[in-house]
Amino acid sequence: MIPLKDDNPTETKPIVTIGFILACVLVFFHQVSLQGKLGEIFVYQYGAIPAVVFGYADLPVEIMAVSPYGSLMTSMFLHGGWMHLIGNMMYLWIFGNNIEDVMGHVKFIMFYALCGIFAALSHAAIDSESAIPMVGASGAISGVLGAYLLLYPHARVLVLIPFGFFTQMIYVPAGIVLGLWFLLQLVSGGMSAGNQGGGVAFFAHIGGFVAGMALIPLFKHSHVRFFNPANSRSHYRH
């Protein structure tokens, strides 16, 4: 299932969500503008490398751009390809505006960053001596999905379901869409455990999702309820 949009209204303009999307797109344009070795160096400079983060290795001084812990932040704005970027930005646009709406702009920045950091550390902990850079916003966005699941499981999400040469678009409850997504991450993470090399950071998705569920009670406005009914604005004060 490929989410296209939800039917969950907001009351504030998602300026931070839009800002994150623009930042990721601009950084990616810069990435693809770099040719050959320069592009590879850029990823090593700003990606989060588990072995460097945990102190098992050091980057050469001549290419070091940020601290190892700083790379946990900068890595969220890099992506491994067009599909990686587009998929992440679609999920952020669909679900991020509602989470920003229920906690405010400043808290959303903090929430997003903490989810992304915890996600990166979750993946890095699986193979702490890996020298492969982690890149992508999916860990932070997974935190957004975890928060959305607790707040709006009954919201309807328009999804595209491919059937070979045919496709079908239907509305599905967010609880089903996000529940199945998380189950897929658990299964895929279990199957990939112990494998070396690059690929999808499933444990970052899992860690980010769990972080989002754990943090949303601390970051949401106090009057916002969990498990809101579909198309309900009853959690807002007027």
N, C-alpha and C positions, 0 to 999 in steps of 0.2 A: 504494500500500500504506500502510495506517495502522497503525502498531505499537500493540499493546494491552498486551503484557507479554512478559517473557522468562522462560526457565526456568533462569536463572543464579543460584544461591544466594549469599548473603553471610553473613559471620560477625559483623559488627558492625552496630549500628543506625545507619542513615544520618541522623544528627541534623542534619548540615549541609545535606544535600539537602532534608530536610523544612523546615529553617529558611529556605532560599532560596525554596522554594515558598510558604511562609506569607508571607514578606516581599513577594514579587511580588503575591500575591493582595491583601494589605492595602493596598499602594500603589495597586493598580488600583482597589480599592473607593474609595479617596480620590479618585483621578482622576475616576471617573464621578460622584462626589458634587459635583464642581465644575461649575458651569454656565457655558456660553457662553465669554466672554472669559477668565474665571478658569481654565478648563480649558486653554485655549490657552497662557496665560501659564505655567502649571505645566509644560507640556511644554517650552517654551522655557527655563525655568529649570533643568530637570534633564535634558533630553535633550542628546545630544552633537551640536553643530552644527559641521560640518567647517570652515566659514569662521572660526568663533570659535576652535576648537581650533588651527588653523594660523596664527592671527593676522591673517587677512584682514579680519576684522570684529570688532566688540565688541557685547556685549549692553548695552542701556541700564542704567545703574547702578541704577535703581529696581527692576529685576526680577532682577538678578543674585543668585543664591543660592549657587552654588558656583563654584570656579575652572574654567576651560576643561578642564584635565586631570581635575579632580574629576568633571566631567560624564561622562567616559568610564566611571566607576564607577556613578554614579547612574542613567545611562541604561539600565543592565541591569535595573532594577527597574520601569521603565515599559513599558506595552504599548499598542498601537494599537487594541485592540478585544477583545471576548470570545473570538473564535476565535483571535486571535493569542496571547492568554494561555493558553487551554486547550491549544492545540497545543504550545506551548513547555513547559508544565508536565507534560504527558504524556510528552514525550521526556525531560525531566529526571528524572521519577520512574522511568521504565523503565530508563534507562541510568546515571543518576547514582549510584545506590546502590552499584553494583559498582566504579565508579571511586573513590568515597570509601573503599570497603572496602580497596582495594589500596594506598592512600597515607596513610590516616589523616585525621582531621577537619581539623587545622590545615593540612596540606599541600594538602588538597582546596580549602580556601578560597583559598589562594594560587594554585593551579592554575586554578581557575575564574575568578578575577579577571584573571589574566594572559591567559588565552584570550579573555576578553571585551574587554579593552583592545586586544589585537592585532587582534581582529576589527573593532572599531570603527575603528581606524586604517587597516585594510585598505580598508574601504568609503570612509572619508573621503578617502583618498589618490586615489581614482578621480575625485573632483570636489571638490577641496580648497576651492573657493570657494562651495560650496553653503551656503545659509542654511536648509536644511530639517533639523530635528532628527532624529537617529537615536534610536530607542527599541527596547527589547526585549532579552530574555535569550538570543535565538537564537544570537548570536555565541559567547557563553560555552558554551552547550549544544553547539554544533557542536564545540568543543574536546573536550567529553566524548565525543561520538560518534567523533571521530578516535582518541582513546585507546582506546575500547572496541573499535574495529575491529582495532587491533593486538593487544589482549589476548585478545579473545573472538570471533574471526570464526566459530567453529563453534557458539557458543551459539545456541539456537533462539529465535526471536522469533515470537509469535503476532501475525499481521497480519490486518487486515480489508481485503478486496479487493472494492470495489463493481463490480457488473456491471449498470448501469442500475438497474432496480427490485429487483434481487437482489444479495445480498452473500454472500461466502464467507470463512470464517475458516480459515487454515491456518498451520502452523509453517514458518518459512523461516529458513535460517542467517543470523545477524547480518551476516556478510560480504556477503551478497547485498543485504539490506535497506539497510545503510549504504553499500555500494558504489554502489548505484543512486541513493540519496539524494545522494551527493556528485557523481555524474555529472550528475544533474539540476541541481545548483547550478552546475556548470561550464557546461553548455549554456545555462541561463537567464541566467547572468552574462554570457556572451559575447553573447547576443542583446540584453541590456539595456545593454551598454556604450555610452556616449555619450549615452544618453537622459537628459534632465533631468526633474526632478519627483520626487515621492514614490513609494513602492512598496516592494517587497521588497528588502532589502539583501543580494543574493546574494553580493557580494564579502565581506561580513562573515561569511557562512556559510563561504565558502571559506577566508578567512583564519583563522577560529577553528578549523576542522577541521585545517588544516595545523599551526597552533600546538599543538593537542592532541596530534597525532602526534609533533611535535618535542619536546614537554615531558614526555611520559609516561615516557621512560627516566630522567629526572632526578627525578621525583616518586614513582614507584612504589617500594614496598619492594623491596630488592635481591633477595629470594628469589622475587619474582613473575616468572613466565615470560611471554614473548610467545606468541601463537598457541596458547593453551590449548585442549585438546580439549573437546568438549561435555560439560557436567555434571561437569567435573573440579574437584576441590579440591586437586589435587596440588601446587599452588603455595603452599599454606599450610604453616606449621610447626605442629605439634601438640605 
